[in-house]
Amino acid sequence: MGELLALLSALCFGITHFVNGLVSRRHNGLTVALHAQLGGTALGLFLVLLLGGGSATLADYGWGAMSGVGTGVGVAFLYRAMSKGAMSLVVPVSDVGAVALPVLVGVCFLGERPAPPAWVGIAAVLPALWLVSQSSPAPDDKQRTLSAGVPSALIASVGFGVQFLAMAQVDKDSGLWPVVLSRVVSVAVIAAVLRSYGAGWKLTGRPWVATLAAGALGTLAIVLYLEATRQQLMAIATVLSALYPAIPVLLALALLKERLNRRQAAGLACAALAIGLIALR
């Protein structure tokens, strides 16, 4: 069950970044990130009022706040990278730290020991992520420098790694208040980054509605990830949740009528192999 929850988390993350990535092509990425997290905070508050608060400790809130810092940094710099560089390059770069950091900490410091097939699956994830993101620049990407967003994507990579690592430490009886706190902290972090870059604060109309909805889906993704870590090793749950870059590729095929090239097909096959091996435990 933990594997399924992690994959559903990846699906939600993928849809979130696909929608907000499209919005970031026409609006400042930092502004998009801010409104996305406001939407995520609203859903978090709704869920905690609906499902109850749980019994979180001070440590749980501390981990939630740290996860929020990671989320804020990750989302702000990912969407900034998307507004500057080709999505096909910056998305897999932003995912490297999200995979590597929690796996390394889980194995080296938390005593997690995935089964041999799972190790093979983990090793297959990074090449899978890279391959599924390999596509020719879209027409509106032609004026972009492919590597322009890489520095921001690398910063986002560290942020997402902290997000996954910290959220996995929240106790299973803590409820959703640490998740709400993480959303609030992420809004504060993004607002600080946005102000430092002098970006605009306003987003209106359909882009605003789409961004709020996508941000709410991002909160659902982190809730699913949190539950997955309670039923599965953090290293496994993180690797499966971090497969989200495959989702924008599939959505582009279905909704934007893009065609799958050989490298993307190989990447999807590699991702399917990784999922199967990890599921063997």
C-alpha positions in Angstrom: 0.0 0.0 0.0 2.9 2.4 0.8 4.2 2.0 -2.8 0.7 2.9 -4.2 0.5 6.0 -2.0 3.9 7.1 -3.1 3.0 6.7 -6.8 -0.2 8.7 -6.2 1.9 11.3 -4.6 4.1 11.4 -7.7 1.0 11.8 -9.9 -0.2 14.8 -7.9 3.3 16.4 -7.9 3.6 15.8 -11.6 0.2 17.5 -12.4 1.1 20.4 -10.0 4.4 21.1 -11.7 2.9 20.6 -15.2 0.2 23.2 -14.6 2.3 25.7 -12.8 5.1 25.2 -15.3 2.8 26.2 -18.1 1.7 29.3 -16.1 5.3 30.2 -15.4 6.0 30.5 -19.1 3.8 33.6 -19.2 4.1 34.9 -15.6 6.9 35.3 -13.1 7.7 31.9 -11.7 8.2 33.2 -8.1 4.7 34.8 -8.3 3.2 31.5 -9.5 5.0 29.7 -6.6 3.6 32.1 -4.0 0.0 31.7 -5.1 0.4 27.9 -5.5 1.4 27.6 -1.9 -1.4 29.8 -0.8 -3.8 27.3 -2.5 -1.9 24.5 -0.8 -2.3 26.1 2.6 -6.0 26.6 2.1 -6.4 22.9 1.3 -4.3 21.9 4.3 -6.5 23.9 6.7 -9.6 22.3 5.2 -8.2 18.8 5.6 -7.1 19.4 9.2 -10.5 20.8 10.1 -12.2 17.9 8.3 -10.0 15.0 9.6 -8.9 16.4 13.0 -5.7 17.7 14.3 -4.0 14.7 15.8 -1.5 14.9 18.6 1.6 16.5 17.2 4.6 17.2 19.4 7.0 20.1 19.3 9.5 18.0 17.4 6.7 17.2 14.8 6.1 20.9 14.3 9.9 21.5 14.0 10.1 18.9 11.2 7.0 20.3 9.5 8.6 23.8 9.6 11.9 22.5 8.2 9.9 20.7 5.4 8.2 24.0 4.7 11.5 25.7 4.3 12.5 23.0 1.8 9.2 23.3 0.0 9.4 27.1 -0.3 13.0 27.0 -1.6 12.2 24.1 -4.0 9.0 25.5 -5.5 10.3 29.1 -5.7 13.4 28.1 -7.6 11.9 25.4 -9.7 9.2 27.7 -11.1 11.9 30.4 -11.5 14.0 27.9 -13.4 11.0 27.0 -15.6 10.4 30.6 -16.5 14.0 31.0 -17.6 15.1 27.6 -19.1 13.7 24.6 -20.9 11.4 22.5 -18.8 12.9 19.3 -20.3 16.2 20.2 -18.6 15.4 22.0 -15.3 12.8 19.5 -14.1 15.1 16.4 -13.9 17.9 18.6 -12.5 15.5 19.8 -9.7 14.7 16.1 -8.9 18.2 14.9 -8.3 18.5 16.1 -4.7 15.0 15.0 -4.0 16.0 11.5 -4.7 19.6 11.4 -3.5 19.4 13.3 -0.1 16.7 11.2 1.6 18.0 7.9 0.3 21.6 8.7 1.5 20.3 9.9 4.9 18.0 6.9 5.3 20.7 4.4 4.5 23.7 6.1 6.2 22.0 7.5 9.4 18.6 5.9 9.9 19.6 2.3 9.3 17.2 1.6 6.4 18.2 -1.4 4.3 16.2 -1.8 1.1 16.2 -5.3 -0.4 18.6 -6.1 -3.3 15.9 -5.7 -6.0 14.9 -2.4 -4.6 18.5 -1.2 -4.8 18.5 -2.0 -8.5 15.2 -0.1 -8.9 16.6 2.9 -7.0 19.7 2.9 -9.3 17.4 2.9 -12.3 15.4 5.9 -11.2 17.9 8.7 -12.1 18.5 7.6 -15.7 14.7 7.1 -16.0 14.1 10.6 -14.9 16.6 12.0 -17.2 15.4 10.0 -20.3 11.7 10.8 -19.9 12.6 14.5 -19.8 14.6 14.5 -23.1 12.6 16.3 -25.7 13.3 18.9 -28.3 12.5 22.5 -27.1 8.9 23.6 -27.8 8.4 26.5 -30.2 8.1 29.0 -27.3 11.3 27.6 -25.8 13.4 28.4 -28.9 14.4 31.8 -27.5 15.5 30.3 -24.2 19.0 29.2 -23.4 18.7 25.5 -22.5 21.0 25.8 -19.5 19.6 29.1 -18.2 17.6 27.7 -15.5 20.1 25.1 -14.2 21.5 27.1 -11.3 18.0 27.7 -9.9 17.1 24.1 -10.5 20.0 22.9 -8.5 18.9 25.1 -5.6 15.4 23.7 -6.0 16.9 20.2 -5.9 18.3 20.7 -2.4 15.0 22.3 -1.2 13.0 19.3 -2.4 15.4 16.9 -0.7 14.9 18.7 2.6 11.2 18.7 2.1 11.0 14.9 1.7 13.6 14.2 4.4 12.0 16.4 7.0 8.4 15.4 6.4 9.3 11.7 6.7 10.3 12.4 10.3 6.9 13.5 11.4 5.3 11.0 13.8 2.4 8.9 12.5 0.1 10.2 15.3 0.8 13.8 14.7 -2.2 14.5 12.3 -2.0 17.1 9.6 -1.1 20.3 11.6 2.6 19.8 10.8 1.7 19.7 7.1 -0.3 23.0 7.5 2.6 24.5 9.3 4.9 23.4 6.4 2.6 25.2 3.9 2.5 28.4 6.0 6.3 28.4 6.3 6.7 27.7 2.6 4.6 30.8 1.8 6.8 32.9 4.1 10.0 31.6 2.4 8.6 32.2 -1.1 7.5 35.7 -0.2 11.0 36.5 1.1 12.6 35.2 -2.1 10.0 37.0 -4.3 10.7 40.3 -2.5 14.5 39.9 -2.8 14.1 39.5 -6.5 11.7 42.3 -6.8 9.0 40.2 -8.6 5.4 41.2 -8.8 2.9 39.9 -6.3 -0.3 39.8 -8.3 -1.7 36.9 -10.4 -5.3 37.1 -11.7 -7.8 35.5 -13.9 -7.6 31.9 -15.1 -3.9 31.6 -14.4 -4.6 32.4 -10.8 -7.4 29.8 -10.5 -5.2 27.2 -12.2 -2.3 28.0 -9.9 -4.4 27.8 -6.7 -5.9 24.4 -7.8 -2.5 23.0 -8.7 -1.0 24.2 -5.4 -3.8 22.5 -3.5 -3.0 19.3 -5.4 0.6 19.8 -4.3 -0.5 19.7 -0.7 -2.4 16.5 -1.3 0.8 15.1 -2.8 2.8 15.8 0.4 0.0 14.3 2.5 0.1 11.1 0.4 3.9 11.0 0.7 3.7 11.4 4.5 1.3 8.4 4.7 3.5 6.4 2.3 6.6 6.9 4.6 4.5 5.5 7.5 3.9 2.3 5.6 7.2 2.0 3.7 10.9 2.8 4.1 11.6 6.5 3.5 14.1 5.7 0.8 11.6 3.7 -1.2 8.7 6.2 -0.7 10.9 9.1 -1.7 12.2 7.4 -4.8 8.7 6.5 -6.0 7.3 10.0 -5.2 10.2 11.6 -7.0 9.2 9.9 -10.3 6.9 12.9 -10.9 8.8 14.2 -13.9 7.4 11.4 -16.0 3.9 12.8 -15.4 4.4 16.1 -17.4 5.7 14.0 -20.3 2.5 11.8 -20.3 0.3 14.8 -19.9 2.0 16.5 -22.8 1.3 13.4 -24.9 -2.3 13.3 -24.0 -3.2 17.0 -23.8 -0.7 18.9 -26.0 -0.5 16.2 -28.7 3.3 15.9 -28.3 5.0 12.8 -29.7 7.1 10.4 -27.6 10.6 10.0 -28.8 12.8 7.0 -28.4 14.7 8.3 -25.3 11.4 9.2 -23.6 10.0 5.7 -24.3 13.2 4.2 -22.9 12.9 6.4 -19.8 9.3 5.3 -19.2 10.2 1.7 -19.6 13.1 2.2 -17.2 10.7 3.9 -14.7 8.3 1.0 -15.0 11.1 -1.5 -14.4 12.2 0.6 -11.3 8.7 0.5 -9.9 8.4 -3.2 -10.4 11.8 -3.9 -8.7 11.0 -1.6 -5.8 7.6 -3.3 -5.3 9.4 -6.6 -4.8 11.0 -5.2 -1.6 
